[in-house]
Amino acid sequence: MEDKSAERVSKARNLYERRNEDTYMKKVWPKLIRDERDRQVQEGTDLIPAAWKKTTWEEDDLDEAWNQPFEKGSIPKVDTSGDKTWATLLNRNQRIKNPKPDILYGLSKNPFTPGGQRANEIYKRQAGISKGMWHPFALVEAKTSGTTEIVKCQSARGGAALVSAIRHLLSESGHEITTPGADTKSVVFSVSLVPTLATLSIHWAEVLPKEKGAHTIYHMHTVNAYAMEVTENSRNFRHDFDNVLDWGVLTRKWWVVDMMTTINARIQAGHIPNQITGTIAKDGEESEGEDDAEGEDDAETAVEQSGSPSKKRKAGES
């Protein structure tokens, strides 16, 4: 981030930090993200230098949505057996609302083959968990009032929903999702933002071994935190989040495209049905009662009342 860009971020943050959330995000967030970046399009050799090209995110099939609710029932059920504290809290606050990130990043339909796009449409509740885009991999939650922990709870909720969705699709493609250990294919990212601090987190699923119950745990772990009053931290945040977007539209994009092509081939071969019903994922189920995308989450209040969760948390802790 050039010095002038960092100064613009600092000026906008100071000017709008006491305004409402929508105003703050519209004025500050675009200044934190590059419109384009240098991307290597040809590897270098001893005789020919590497070739680089100015590329916009849209050219690499990035899509984004603001304040778009997820499909209902997207939050996976969390097994709280053996954890009396969280079982009590969740029983007391069962109405976990539908995720509605301030910003969500995913893919346009452009990179998918016709068969892959057909599979996207068939599995729309997972592949299109947020209407209008495909296979989201990063979300942003922000507040200009309230605590960082409340924003992290919203990020944990949305991150778990994205992880659950991609695991359902991985299973349909023939990928084994019940093997104990961390499911590295399920990784997504989030940013929890308040005017003074940006927290970049990684989310993934872990399957416990049989002797521990074979439960699926949804993790959220802090990658880095950036004190936004410091100009250098604005630069560092931009660099790191650019890397997340690069991963999403390059490395991750192509295995997701291959996965959906594989799912279509399995449908054609009769290995899996050509339409789905029921819960959003094999390890999830819809919440009971009204699933409202508006407003805040009662479970977030429970977090404040019970004390701050650790950096690594289960989705049920949101």
C-alpha positions as CSV (number, residue, x, y, z in Angstrom):
1,M,0.0,0.0,0.0
2,E,1.6,3.3,-1.1
3,D,1.9,6.0,1.6
4,K,-0.9,8.1,0.0
5,S,-3.2,5.1,0.0
6,A,-2.4,4.4,3.7
7,E,-3.1,8.1,4.5
8,R,-6.5,7.9,2.7
9,V,-7.4,4.8,4.9
10,S,-6.4,6.6,8.1
11,K,-8.3,9.8,7.1
12,A,-11.4,7.9,6.2
13,R,-11.2,5.7,9.3
14,N,-10.9,8.8,11.6
15,L,-13.7,10.6,9.7
16,Y,-16.3,7.8,9.7
17,E,-15.5,5.6,12.8
18,R,-18.4,7.0,14.7
19,R,-20.9,6.7,11.9
20,N,-23.2,3.8,11.2
21,E,-21.8,0.5,10.0
22,D,-22.9,0.8,6.4
23,T,-21.4,4.3,6.0
24,Y,-18.2,3.2,7.6
25,M,-17.8,0.2,5.3
26,K,-18.7,2.0,2.1
27,K,-16.2,4.7,2.9
28,V,-13.3,2.7,4.4
29,W,-13.3,-0.8,3.0
30,P,-12.8,0.1,-0.7
31,K,-9.6,2.0,0.3
32,L,-8.2,-1.2,2.0
33,I,-8.5,-3.4,-1.1
34,R,-6.6,-3.0,-4.4
35,D,-8.7,-2.7,-7.6
36,E,-5.9,-4.6,-9.5
37,R,-2.6,-6.2,-8.8
38,D,0.4,-7.6,-10.7
39,R,-0.1,-11.3,-11.4
40,Q,2.5,-13.6,-13.0
41,V,1.3,-14.9,-16.3
42,Q,4.5,-16.6,-17.4
43,E,7.3,-18.2,-15.5
44,G,10.8,-17.0,-16.1
45,T,13.7,-19.1,-17.5
46,D,17.5,-18.5,-17.8
47,L,16.8,-16.8,-21.1
48,I,13.3,-15.3,-20.8
49,P,12.2,-13.2,-17.8
50,A,9.0,-13.9,-16.0
51,A,6.0,-12.0,-17.4
52,W,3.6,-10.1,-15.2
53,K,0.3,-8.4,-16.0
54,K,-1.9,-5.8,-14.3
55,T,-5.1,-7.8,-13.5
56,T,-8.3,-6.8,-11.9
57,W,-10.0,-9.2,-9.5
58,E,-13.0,-9.4,-11.8
59,E,-10.8,-10.7,-14.6
60,D,-9.9,-13.6,-12.3
61,D,-13.6,-14.3,-11.7
62,L,-14.0,-12.7,-8.3
63,D,-17.5,-11.8,-7.3
64,E,-18.7,-10.0,-4.2
65,A,-21.9,-9.3,-2.4
66,W,-22.9,-6.8,0.3
67,N,-25.4,-7.7,3.0
68,Q,-26.7,-10.7,1.2
69,P,-28.2,-13.4,3.5
70,F,-27.1,-17.0,3.3
71,E,-29.6,-19.8,2.4
72,K,-31.7,-20.8,5.4
73,G,-30.5,-23.7,7.4
74,S,-26.9,-23.1,6.4
75,I,-25.4,-23.3,9.9
76,P,-24.3,-26.8,10.8
77,K,-25.5,-28.5,14.0
78,V,-22.8,-28.5,16.6
79,D,-22.5,-31.6,18.9
80,T,-22.1,-30.3,22.4
81,S,-21.9,-33.6,24.2
82,G,-19.1,-33.5,26.7
83,D,-19.2,-29.7,26.9
84,K,-21.8,-28.7,29.5
85,T,-21.1,-25.0,29.4
86,W,-21.8,-24.6,25.7
87,A,-24.7,-27.1,25.8
88,T,-26.3,-24.9,28.4
89,L,-25.7,-21.7,26.5
90,L,-27.0,-23.0,23.2
91,N,-30.0,-24.6,24.8
92,R,-30.8,-21.2,26.4
93,N,-30.3,-19.4,23.1
94,Q,-31.4,-21.8,20.4
95,R,-32.4,-19.1,17.9
96,I,-29.2,-18.7,15.9
97,K,-30.0,-16.4,13.1
98,N,-29.0,-16.9,9.4
99,P,-25.6,-15.5,8.5
100,K,-25.7,-12.2,6.6
101,P,-22.1,-10.9,6.2
102,D,-21.4,-7.3,5.5
103,I,-19.3,-8.4,2.5
104,L,-18.8,-11.9,0.9
105,Y,-16.3,-12.9,-1.7
106,G,-16.7,-15.8,-4.1
107,L,-16.7,-16.7,-7.7
108,S,-18.7,-15.7,-10.8
109,K,-20.1,-18.4,-13.1
110,N,-17.5,-17.7,-15.8
111,P,-14.8,-20.4,-14.9
112,F,-17.2,-23.3,-14.8
113,T,-17.8,-25.8,-17.6
114,P,-21.4,-26.2,-18.7
115,G,-21.6,-29.5,-16.7
116,G,-20.0,-27.8,-13.7
117,Q,-22.5,-25.0,-13.8
118,R,-25.3,-27.5,-14.1
119,A,-24.0,-29.1,-10.9
120,N,-23.8,-25.6,-9.3
121,E,-27.5,-25.1,-10.0
122,I,-28.5,-28.6,-8.7
123,Y,-26.5,-28.0,-5.5
124,K,-27.5,-24.3,-5.3
125,R,-28.0,-24.4,-1.5
126,Q,-24.3,-25.3,-1.0
127,A,-22.6,-23.9,-4.1
128,G,-24.7,-20.8,-4.2
129,I,-25.2,-20.4,-0.4
130,S,-25.3,-16.6,-1.0
131,K,-27.6,-15.8,-3.9
132,G,-25.9,-14.6,-7.1
133,M,-22.4,-15.9,-6.5
134,W,-20.7,-19.3,-6.3
135,H,-18.5,-21.0,-3.7
136,P,-17.7,-18.1,-1.4
137,F,-14.4,-18.4,0.5
138,A,-14.0,-15.1,2.5
139,L,-16.4,-12.9,4.4
140,V,-16.2,-9.6,6.3
141,E,-18.1,-8.7,9.4
142,A,-17.9,-5.2,10.8
143,K,-19.2,-3.0,13.6
144,T,-18.7,0.6,14.5
145,S,-20.1,0.0,18.0
146,G,-19.9,-3.1,20.2
147,T,-17.0,-5.4,21.0
148,T,-14.6,-7.2,18.8
149,E,-15.9,-10.5,20.2
150,I,-19.4,-9.8,19.0
151,V,-18.1,-9.3,15.5
152,K,-16.0,-12.5,15.8
153,C,-19.1,-14.4,16.7
154,Q,-20.8,-13.3,13.5
155,S,-17.7,-14.3,11.6
156,A,-17.6,-17.7,13.3
157,R,-21.2,-18.3,12.4
158,G,-20.7,-17.4,8.7
159,G,-17.4,-19.3,8.5
160,A,-18.9,-22.5,9.9
161,A,-21.7,-22.3,7.3
162,L,-19.3,-21.9,4.4
163,V,-17.1,-24.8,5.7
164,S,-20.2,-27.0,6.1
165,A,-21.3,-26.2,2.5
166,I,-18.0,-27.0,0.9
167,R,-17.8,-30.3,2.9
168,H,-21.2,-31.4,1.6
169,L,-20.0,-30.8,-2.0
170,L,-16.7,-32.5,-1.4
171,S,-18.6,-35.6,-0.2
172,E,-20.8,-35.5,-3.3
173,S,-17.6,-35.5,-5.4
174,G,-16.4,-38.7,-3.8
175,H,-14.0,-37.0,-1.3
176,E,-14.0,-38.8,2.1
177,I,-15.1,-36.3,4.8
178,T,-15.3,-38.7,7.7
179,T,-11.6,-39.4,8.1
180,P,-10.3,-38.2,11.5
181,G,-8.2,-35.1,11.4
182,A,-8.3,-31.6,9.9
183,D,-10.1,-31.2,6.5
184,T,-7.8,-28.9,4.7
185,K,-10.1,-28.7,1.7
186,S,-12.7,-27.0,3.9
187,V,-10.7,-23.9,4.6
188,V,-12.2,-20.4,4.3
189,F,-11.3,-17.0,5.8
190,S,-13.0,-14.1,7.5
191,V,-12.2,-10.5,8.6
192,S,-13.8,-9.2,11.8
193,L,-13.5,-5.4,11.7
194,V,-14.0,-2.6,14.2
195,P,-12.6,0.9,13.6
196,T,-9.5,0.2,15.7
197,L,-8.8,-3.4,14.9
198,A,-9.0,-5.8,12.0
199,T,-8.8,-9.6,12.7
200,L,-8.0,-12.1,9.9
201,S,-9.2,-15.6,10.8
202,I,-9.1,-19.0,9.2
203,H,-11.9,-21.5,9.5
204,W,-11.9,-25.3,8.9
205,A,-13.5,-28.5,10.0
206,E,-11.9,-31.3,12.1
207,V,-13.3,-34.8,12.5
208,L,-12.5,-36.3,15.9
209,P,-11.4,-39.9,16.1
210,K,-13.9,-42.6,17.0
211,E,-12.7,-42.9,20.6
212,K,-13.5,-39.2,21.0
213,G,-17.0,-39.5,19.5
214,A,-16.2,-39.0,15.8
215,H,-17.8,-35.5,16.0
216,T,-17.1,-32.7,13.5
217,I,-15.7,-29.6,15.1
218,Y,-15.8,-26.3,13.3
219,H,-12.7,-24.2,14.1
220,M,-11.9,-20.5,13.9
221,H,-8.4,-19.4,14.5
222,T,-6.8,-16.0,14.4
223,V,-4.2,-15.6,11.7
224,N,-3.3,-12.0,12.5
225,A,-4.7,-8.9,14.1
226,Y,-4.0,-5.4,12.9
227,A,-4.2,-2.2,15.0
228,M,-5.7,0.1,12.3
229,E,-4.4,3.3,13.9
230,V,-0.9,2.3,12.8
231,T,-0.3,3.2,9.1
232,E,2.1,0.2,8.6
233,N,-0.7,-2.2,9.8
234,S,-3.0,-0.9,7.0
235,R,-0.3,-1.9,4.5
236,N,0.1,-5.3,6.2
237,F,-3.6,-6.0,6.2
238,R,-4.0,-5.1,2.5
239,H,-1.0,-7.4,1.7
240,D,-2.4,-10.4,3.7
241,F,-6.0,-10.0,2.5
242,D,-4.8,-9.7,-1.1
243,N,-3.2,-13.0,-0.6
244,V,-6.5,-14.5,0.6
245,L,-8.3,-13.2,-2.5
246,D,-5.4,-14.4,-4.8
247,W,-5.8,-17.9,-3.2
248,G,-9.5,-17.8,-3.8
249,V,-9.4,-16.9,-7.4
250,L,-6.4,-18.9,-8.4
251,T,-5.5,-22.1,-6.4
252,R,-8.9,-22.7,-4.8
253,K,-10.9,-21.7,-7.8
254,W,-9.5,-24.4,-10.1
255,W,-10.0,-27.3,-7.7
256,V,-13.5,-26.1,-7.1
257,V,-14.1,-26.0,-10.8
258,D,-12.8,-29.6,-11.1
259,M,-14.9,-30.7,-8.1
260,M,-18.1,-29.4,-9.7
261,T,-17.2,-31.0,-13.1
262,T,-16.6,-34.3,-11.2
263,I,-20.0,-34.0,-9.4
264,N,-21.7,-33.5,-12.7
265,A,-20.0,-36.6,-14.1
266,R,-21.2,-38.6,-11.1
267,I,-24.7,-37.4,-11.6
268,Q,-24.6,-38.5,-15.3
269,A,-23.2,-41.9,-14.2
270,G,-26.0,-42.3,-11.7
271,H,-23.7,-42.3,-8.6
272,I,-25.6,-39.5,-6.9
273,P,-29.1,-38.1,-7.5
274,N,-29.6,-35.1,-9.8
275,Q,-31.4,-33.1,-7.1
276,I,-31.2,-32.7,-3.4
277,T,-33.6,-32.2,-0.5
278,G,-33.4,-31.9,3.2
279,T,-30.6,-30.4,5.2
280,I,-27.8,-28.3,3.7
281,A,-25.1,-30.7,4.6
282,K,-24.7,-34.3,5.9
283,D,-23.2,-33.0,9.1
284,G,-25.7,-30.1,9.5
285,E,-29.4,-29.4,10.0
286,E,-31.7,-26.4,9.9
287,S,-32.4,-24.4,13.0
288,E,-35.8,-24.9,14.7
289,G,-38.2,-22.0,14.5
290,E,-37.9,-18.8,12.4
291,D,-34.6,-18.4,10.7
292,D,-34.3,-14.7,10.4
293,A,-31.5,-13.0,8.4
294,E,-32.1,-9.6,10.0
295,G,-30.7,-8.3,13.2
296,E,-28.3,-9.7,15.7
297,D,-27.9,-13.1,17.2
298,D,-29.1,-14.0,20.7
299,A,-26.2,-16.3,21.1
300,E,-23.8,-13.4,20.7
301,T,-25.3,-11.8,23.8
302,A,-24.6,-15.2,25.6
303,V,-21.0,-14.9,24.7
304,E,-20.7,-11.5,26.3
305,Q,-22.4,-12.8,29.4
306,S,-20.2,-15.9,29.6
307,G,-16.8,-14.2,29.0
308,S,-14.5,-14.0,26.0
309,P,-13.9,-17.1,24.0
310,S,-10.4,-18.2,23.0
311,K,-8.9,-17.5,19.7
312,K,-9.7,-21.0,18.5
313,R,-13.4,-21.6,18.8
314,K,-16.2,-24.0,17.7
315,A,-19.0,-22.7,15.5
316,G,-21.4,-23.4,18.4
317,E,-19.6,-20.7,20.3
318,S,-21.1,-18.1,18.1
